[in-house]
């Protein structure tokens, strides 16, 4: 399955995803930790351990500070 993964403001990649792959596995191509981003499908967050079932995924870096 072809999936477009957009790391908002940084990069967009077309990935060939194997059946059963999770949203968290998509992050490996971007070298980001699941702790520093949110994965969005249709502008709604999805768990990183959920199997991929969307053709377009947005990854947004979380901002922290204090």
N, CA and C atoms as a LAMMPS dump frame, in Angstrom:
ITEM: TIMESTEP
0
ITEM: NUMBER OF ATOMS
198
ITEM: BOX BOUNDS ff ff ff
-5.0000000000000000e+02 5.0000000000000000e+02
-5.0000000000000000e+02 5.0000000000000000e+02
-5.0000000000000000e+02 5.0000000000000000e+02
ITEM: ATOMS id mol type element x y z
1 1 1 N 0.843 -1.166 0
2 1 2 C 0 0 0
3 1 3 C 0.897 1.241 0
4 2 1 N 0.589 2.182 -0.873
5 2 2 C 1.331 3.443 -0.929
6 2 3 C 0.731 4.438 0.06
7 3 1 N 1.588 5.044 0.872
8 3 2 C 1.143 6.017 1.866
9 3 3 C 2.001 7.273 1.738
10 4 1 N 1.353 8.422 1.698
11 4 2 C 2.055 9.698 1.718
12 4 3 C 2.171 10.134 3.165
13 5 1 N 3.4 10.328 3.631
14 5 2 C 3.643 10.756 5.01
15 5 3 C 4.261 12.145 4.96
16 6 1 N 3.589 13.093 5.595
17 6 2 C 4.051 14.476 5.626
18 6 3 C 4.49 14.834 7.042
19 7 1 N 5.776 15.128 7.212
20 7 2 C 6.267 15.689 8.461
21 7 3 C 6.115 17.192 8.275
22 8 1 N 5.088 17.749 8.887
23 8 2 C 4.655 19.118 8.626
24 8 3 C 5.809 20.108 8.764
25 9 1 N 5.998 20.895 7.704
26 9 2 C 7.025 21.921 7.68
27 9 3 C 8.428 21.414 7.397
28 10 1 N 8.582 20.103 7.163
29 10 2 C 9.926 19.561 6.972
30 10 3 C 10.079 18.711 5.718
31 11 1 N 9.273 17.664 5.572
32 11 2 C 9.464 16.751 4.445
33 11 3 C 8.185 15.974 4.178
34 12 1 N 8.059 15.497 2.946
35 12 2 C 6.964 14.606 2.565
36 12 3 C 7.578 13.445 1.794
37 13 1 N 7.129 12.241 2.137
38 13 2 C 7.663 11.051 1.47
39 13 3 C 6.528 10.111 1.096
40 14 1 N 6.716 9.42 -0.019
41 14 2 C 5.812 8.352 -0.435
42 14 3 C 6.439 7.04 0.031
43 15 1 N 5.712 6.281 0.835
44 15 2 C 6.246 5.037 1.378
45 15 3 C 5.406 3.855 0.924
46 16 1 N 6.072 2.74 0.652
47 16 2 C 5.386 1.489 0.361
48 16 3 C 5.291 0.741 1.687
49 17 1 N 4.082 0.622 2.214
50 17 2 C 3.866 0.074 3.552
51 17 3 C 3.357 -1.364 3.447
52 18 1 N 3.985 -2.236 4.2
53 18 2 C 3.58 -3.643 4.241
54 18 3 C 2.28 -3.787 5.039
55 19 1 N 1.456 -4.785 4.706
56 19 2 C 0.238 -5.028 5.502
57 19 3 C 0.6 -5.277 6.963
58 20 1 N -0.169 -4.685 7.854
59 20 2 C 0.076 -4.855 9.281
60 20 3 C 1.048 -3.853 9.878
61 21 1 N 1.673 -3.027 9.049
62 21 2 C 2.596 -2.005 9.568
63 21 3 C 1.81 -0.995 10.395
64 22 1 N 2.474 -0.433 11.398
65 22 2 C 1.809 0.525 12.287
66 22 3 C 2.216 1.954 11.943
67 23 1 N 1.432 2.903 12.457
68 23 2 C 1.76 4.31 12.245
69 23 3 C 3.112 4.649 12.873
70 24 1 N 3.441 4.037 13.985
71 24 2 C 4.736 4.275 14.618
72 24 3 C 5.899 3.856 13.743
73 25 1 N 5.718 2.803 12.957
74 25 2 C 6.774 2.341 12.051
75 25 3 C 7.045 3.347 10.935
76 26 1 N 6.058 4.146 10.582
77 26 2 C 6.26 5.171 9.555
78 26 3 C 7.256 6.235 10.015
79 27 1 N 7.376 6.416 11.317
80 27 2 C 8.255 7.457 11.862
81 27 3 C 9.733 7.148 11.655
82 28 1 N 10.085 5.876 11.477
83 28 2 C 11.491 5.492 11.331
84 28 3 C 12.143 6.182 10.139
85 29 1 N 11.396 6.41 9.064
86 29 2 C 11.957 7.068 7.881
87 29 3 C 12.254 8.543 8.12
88 30 1 N 11.72 9.105 9.195
89 30 2 C 11.926 10.519 9.495
90 30 3 C 12.863 10.733 10.676
91 31 1 N 13.304 9.654 11.303
92 31 2 C 14.222 9.738 12.445
93 31 3 C 13.666 10.633 13.551
94 32 1 N 12.391 10.392 13.915
95 32 2 C 11.763 11.09 15.029
96 32 3 C 11.207 10.065 16.01
97 33 1 N 11.115 10.446 17.248
98 33 2 C 10.58 9.585 18.291
99 33 3 C 9.07 9.785 18.408
100 34 1 N 8.318 8.732 18.709
101 34 2 C 6.881 8.891 18.927
102 34 3 C 6.564 9.832 20.091
103 35 1 N 7.547 10.075 20.947
104 35 2 C 7.34 10.962 22.099
105 35 3 C 7.401 12.431 21.715
106 36 1 N 7.909 12.745 20.545
107 36 2 C 8.049 14.148 20.152
108 36 3 C 7.11 14.557 19.025
109 37 1 N 6.235 13.638 18.572
110 37 2 C 5.314 13.959 17.484
111 37 3 C 3.919 13.384 17.759
112 38 1 N 2.952 13.883 17.002
113 38 2 C 1.617 13.284 16.944
114 38 3 C 1.376 12.873 15.501
115 39 1 N 0.795 11.691 15.34
116 39 2 C 0.451 11.19 14.02
117 39 3 C -1.032 11.475 13.804
118 40 1 N -1.345 12.145 12.677
119 40 2 C -2.721 12.55 12.405
120 40 3 C -3.235 11.928 11.106
121 41 1 N -4.463 11.462 11.162
122 41 2 C -5.181 10.988 9.978
123 41 3 C -6.498 11.751 9.968
124 42 1 N -6.778 12.442 8.881
125 42 2 C -7.971 13.297 8.782
126 42 3 C -8.02 14.293 9.939
127 43 1 N -6.845 14.845 10.278
128 43 2 C -6.686 15.838 11.352
129 43 3 C -7.063 15.329 12.736
130 44 1 N -7.049 14.01 12.919
131 44 2 C -7.311 13.412 14.234
132 44 3 C -6.126 12.532 14.618
133 45 1 N -5.702 12.611 15.88
134 45 2 C -4.573 11.777 16.308
135 45 3 C -4.924 10.291 16.28
136 46 1 N -3.934 9.49 15.916
137 46 2 C -4.095 8.032 15.929
138 46 3 C -2.967 7.437 16.771
139 47 1 N -3.221 6.317 17.454
140 47 2 C -2.169 5.665 18.243
141 47 3 C -1.073 5.12 17.334
142 48 1 N 0.167 5.207 17.797
143 48 2 C 1.293 4.73 16.999
144 48 3 C 1.259 3.227 16.782
145 49 1 N 0.563 2.477 17.659
146 49 2 C 0.527 1.022 17.518
147 49 3 C -0.646 0.536 16.667
148 50 1 N -1.418 1.449 16.118
149 50 2 C -2.549 1.093 15.252
150 50 3 C -2.044 0.779 13.847
151 51 1 N -2.586 -0.274 13.204
152 51 2 C -2.181 -0.579 11.827
153 51 3 C -2.56 0.551 10.868
154 52 1 N -1.702 0.801 9.899
155 52 2 C -1.932 1.854 8.915
156 52 3 C -3.104 1.474 8.018
157 53 1 N -4.075 2.389 7.908
158 53 2 C -5.211 2.158 7.013
159 53 3 C -5.594 3.431 6.252
160 54 1 N -4.658 4.373 6.165
161 54 2 C -4.909 5.635 5.462
162 54 3 C -3.852 5.836 4.385
163 55 1 N -4.216 6.589 3.355
164 55 2 C -3.276 6.856 2.274
165 55 3 C -2.483 8.139 2.497
166 56 1 N -2.947 8.999 3.4
167 56 2 C -2.239 10.245 3.709
168 56 3 C -2.165 10.412 5.224
169 57 1 N -0.946 10.614 5.715
170 57 2 C -0.695 10.748 7.145
171 57 3 C 0.099 12.026 7.375
172 58 1 N -0.303 12.8 8.367
173 58 2 C 0.454 14.003 8.747
174 58 3 C 1.109 13.742 10.097
175 59 1 N 2.355 14.143 10.221
176 59 2 C 3.102 14.009 11.467
177 59 3 C 3.467 15.427 11.909
178 60 1 N 3.067 15.773 13.133
179 60 2 C 3.279 17.116 13.653
180 60 3 C 4.196 17.041 14.867
181 61 1 N 5.262 17.851 14.864
182 61 2 C 6.145 17.911 16.039
183 61 3 C 5.424 18.613 17.169
184 62 1 N 5.573 18.071 18.367
185 62 2 C 4.996 18.693 19.548
186 62 3 C 5.956 19.718 20.096
187 63 1 N 5.421 20.791 20.623
188 63 2 C 6.24 21.865 21.207
189 63 3 C 6.203 21.719 22.7
190 64 1 N 7.379 21.818 23.31
191 64 2 C 7.416 21.781 24.765
192 64 3 C 8.279 22.925 25.254
193 65 1 N 8.017 23.344 26.404
194 65 2 C 8.785 24.455 26.97
195 65 3 C 8.233 24.786 28.347
196 66 1 N 8.778 25.822 28.888
197 66 2 C 8.263 26.134 30.209
198 66 3 C 8.73 27.465 30.697
